């Protein structure tokens, strides 16, 4: 069967199980958009290519399946570099297809030509420039394989226009042959035993759960391990929901804006069981001072993460779920043989911290609206399995702190790269992947202005997401740092509460929109928003610009020097 | 052999852009390459890169692990100086009057070198040797006046008797 390169590409995507492509056509990708008309694949026409990339990420976050985006060459390709880098940092499986000028004119500075493969090399797990249409099925298979196996990540396929037009003899390769790509699939029994033995001697152990738990679909295995051993669990920003917040053993989020107990438990631990986490600087604070008395068991699918920041006592390379399942078996047999130390003294220390240093803020009845209050109301008035997508900054930290994530794959955020503007398109992608779920974008006013135009996409494509803008009229996190570390010298952080008019703007984009200033209006407005299911909703919450995110470990400081912020009884 | 230098012998797929991927990885991770030589191998599907890495800027374990993540990288061996044979080629154009020329030829022949081009007042010589040996050659040539000098960067293979220390015999991820 003869197919054009473009037809072969679309057919290959279909065979890889692609149900939706986020994209925007243009000159070089034109041939590929033609067979899309006859395809079973749903295409979502974005308003900016960055939006296509973040939507594909949101889709992947919520479903675990690779997100697919397709854009043209040149400026479209450069516009999608940010989502690629974001996905690379957070290990999100993406397959991005870019058009390219005809192969015959590559290198001549043709119209809308750029070196897409060169530009995206450092932000993709791998990328391909197709030079022969006969290679298309093979490369698409390789691309999906690389994106979704081992440590997941983004890949890019660059297809020149003439390659898309030329014809090829259709085939579908049975398997992928990449001699230089062999992700780990065996787990060392000896190391598992070593890990179990170490766990069985620890008096102050903590499970330090990272995003790898979610990537490996290991939430249930993690729960079994924790419940079997009674070891407390912290969930990093990338792992929120991997272990239920309402579970007794859950200490919540550690790190720069983690809660006091999670930070301090890591710091005081004598054993950290790091599962799919990477000792990120936002978690460790000053590395040399991090968890000084702790032995380390480090489990990661990526060998390069082992020993990158902190040398472990027991290094285990492997898929988190398989490793944890093996660990559960080893722990069970170890528990039969030996008596493990009593964790009651450790738990009583932990309970004291939890009692003295809970997350805390005060909402005065007539006072300005507190962002934390808005998030708690959103949480309490929305279904438990609501998916929350956030941008980057104060609102992100408050959302992570104050939401109760009891289900995996309900928290969609930009952790590693910290991409402002992530929330709205990511929420759209998540809603496309999980149309059965309520999806709230919790966004800041600064972030919202970066990618809000994708609400046009949401309206046009009938993707009814909800957006809560925590509008404090500032680039709030930068303001917080200027207040605390730059002697209150505020430089270029003021945005204005009503320029733009968020309600009019949202309405102009086809959304239902509300504005809320007073605490008593928060709940009724959220209820109204939750009742609307046929189009996007935006609520402009005017929040107190003076509110800061606490606790806080100042950049470069030790986690022992965490600033707890206000406490209910003034504990220090 | 310089103490903080490590020799990595990297077998890669012989495809467009592979050098760029390897070089880009070094840039992105802040590693320094001391020298780099790339050539085809006995099997035309693969090329071999001999990379000499500055161990001070680049923790060698991280360098190899990160390199291993590149999909076109098939195999990496770290060659300890004692376990490797290494050679480098030097060519240099040296000022030499007619009467100096025979001295120079004698000197070069001590190092098994050759004269590969002769001009009116200068000659171009070629010497293959160990990096240390070539340093000595360059020092000895200096008094004559070197007008141009180029070295290839080293190539290396494991010694046959003692064998190499393969970090990864095939690319896999045992610890």
Interface residues (C-beta under 8 A of the other chain):
Chain A: X117 X118 X121 X122 X125 X126 X129 X146 X178 X179 X180 X181 X182 X183 X184 X186 X188 X191 X302 X303 X304 X306 X307 X308 X315 X316 X317
Chain B: X12 X13 X16 X17 X20 X21 X24 X25 X28 X61 X62 X65 X66 X68 X69 X70 X71 X72 X73 X74 X170 X171 X172 X173 X174 X175
